[in-house]
Amino acid sequence: MTKEELAIHITRAMYKDRRNLESFNAYQAIKSYFLDLEMADLIGIASQYGIYVS
């Protein structure tokens, strides 16, 4: 899984029930933030949302 794919999976898990424009803007901001993180940090965050990276 690439860093970008992992960032998208985490962001989708965080915003899965929110479907309005304000949530979409927050979704984009969070995804952008995640892309700036190191892969090890993303893996740690992903595990908190039940996303496991092999």
C-alpha positions as CSV (number, residue, x, y, z in Angstrom):
1,M,0.0,0.0,0.0
2,T,1.4,3.4,-0.9
3,K,1.5,6.4,1.4
4,E,-1.3,8.1,-0.6
5,E,-3.5,5.0,-0.5
6,L,-3.1,4.7,3.2
7,A,-3.8,8.4,3.8
8,I,-7.0,8.0,1.7
9,H,-8.1,4.9,3.7
10,I,-7.6,6.6,7.0
11,T,-9.4,9.7,5.9
12,R,-12.4,7.7,4.6
13,A,-12.6,5.8,7.9
14,M,-12.7,9.1,9.8
15,Y,-15.3,10.7,7.6
16,K,-17.4,7.7,6.5
17,D,-20.7,9.0,8.0
18,R,-20.3,12.6,7.1
19,R,-21.6,13.6,3.7
20,N,-21.9,17.5,3.6
21,L,-19.7,20.1,2.0
22,E,-18.1,21.2,5.3
23,S,-17.1,17.6,5.9
24,F,-15.7,17.3,2.4
25,N,-13.5,20.4,3.0
26,A,-12.3,18.9,6.3
27,Y,-11.7,15.6,4.5
28,Q,-9.4,17.2,2.0
29,A,-7.5,19.1,4.7
30,I,-6.9,16.0,6.7
31,K,-5.9,14.0,3.7
32,S,-3.4,16.7,2.8
33,Y,-2.0,16.6,6.4
34,F,-1.6,12.9,6.3
35,L,0.4,13.0,3.1
36,D,2.9,15.2,4.9
37,L,3.5,12.6,7.6
38,E,6.0,9.7,7.6
39,M,4.8,6.3,6.6
40,A,5.4,5.0,10.2
41,D,3.2,7.7,11.6
42,L,0.4,6.8,9.1
43,I,0.6,3.2,10.1
44,G,0.2,4.1,13.7
45,I,-2.8,6.2,13.0
46,A,-4.3,3.6,10.7
47,S,-4.1,1.0,13.4
48,Q,-6.3,3.2,15.6
49,Y,-9.0,3.1,12.9
50,G,-8.8,-0.7,12.4
51,I,-6.8,-0.4,9.2
52,Y,-3.8,-2.8,9.2
53,V,-1.0,-2.5,6.7
54,S,1.0,-5.6,5.8
